[in-house]
Amino acid sequence: MADPPKAAQGTFDQLLAGVEPGLAAIARRLRAMIRDVDAHTVETVRLGDNSATFGVGPRKMTDGYAYIMPMRGYINLGFYQGAALADAKRLLEGTGKGLRHVKLHSLAEADRPAVRALVAAALARRRSGA
């Protein structure tokens, strides 16, 4: 398997450089929650994509199940197979073939059990090979 170009990779701190402190706190909380749900997650920060992917391996689309993407005014928590996830609280947004995301504006929103449930469901789906 070929490694992604080194220029495209970075650290989570580099991803959050210049992000408003309140939004950076949301991103860090989401990262901690993902690591709590999946202690073995593989984190790959792609500065060119302005995102951190979390997956069962380093490849974005075939290994990733979630991503954190800082935006202006909110943090996107995205799911690579989000269109296939059950979303009882109707948090997911997007109309594409597969990707869906949740826009988070506060730590309280990031802490909702439904957000954690989406991460767990996305991980289970990726692990199942679906």
N, C-alpha and C positions, 0 to 999 in steps of 0.2 A: 504494500500500500504506500503510495507516495505521500509525503508530508506536504501540508499546505505551504505556500511561500512564506518564508520567515517575515518578510516585510508586512504581511497581512496580519500577523499574530501580535499579541500584546498581552498586557496584564489587565486584571479587573480594575485596578487603580488607574491605569492609563485610560481605560474606557470611561471612567468617571471623572477624569481630569476636566475641569471646566463646567461640570454639571452642577447646577444649583444644589446647595447642601441638603435641603429637604428632599429633593428627588434622589440624590445619591444615597440618602438613608433608606429610602424605599427600595432601591436597587440592592443594597447590601442586605436588607431584611429578606428580600425574595431569594437572594443567593443562599443565605443561611437556611431558609426553609427548604429549598431544593436539596441542599446537602443533608438536611435532616431526613427528608423523605428518601433520598438515595445517597447513602454514604459512599458509594462507589462511582458516583457520577464523574464523567470526564468533562471538564470545563475547557472550552476552547474560545478564546477571545479573538475576534476578528475586527481589528480597528477599522479596516476598510468598509466593513458592513455595519460599523457602529453597534456591535452586539456581542454578547457572550452566549454561546450555545452550550447546552448541557445535554449529555447523551451517554449512550452505552459504549461509545467510541468517539474518535475525533472528527469523523465526517459529518458535515452539517445535515444534509438531507437524508442520509441513510442510517445514521446513528443517533442523530439528535432527536430529542423529544420536546425540549423547551428552549426558549431564548429570552434574554433580558436585553431590551433596547431602550436606552435613554432617548426621550423625545423632548421637544420644547413644551414644558408644562405638565408632563406626566411621564410615567415609565410604562413601556409596553412589556407585558409578559406574554410571549407568543408560544404557540404550539404548532409543530410541524405537521401533525396529523389532527389538528384541532377540529376539522370538519366532521371527523368520525367520533368525537368525544361526546358523551352524554353531558348535558349542561342544564341541570334542573333549575338553577338560579338565573339562567340566561345572561351570563356574564360575557360570553364570547362574542366578539365582533369580527366582521370580515365576510367577504363573499367569494373568495377565491376557491379553487378546486380543493385545496387541502389546509392551507394556513388559516389560523384564527388567533386572535389576541384579546387580552384584557387590558384596558387602560386603567392604570392605578395612579391616583392623585394624592394618596395619603397612606401613612403607616396603618391606619385602621382598615383601609380597604385591602391592603396587602395581607393583613392578619385574618381575613375572613376564612372560615373553614372551607367554604366553597372554592376558594383559590387553591388552597392546599389539596383539595380533592381533585381538582383539574390536573395538578402536577402529578399526583399519584396515578390517576387514570392514564395520563399521557405516557408515563414511565411503564406502566403495565402493558399498554398497547405496544410500545416499542419493543419491550422484552419478549412479547408473544410472537414477534415477527410479522404482525399484521400490517 
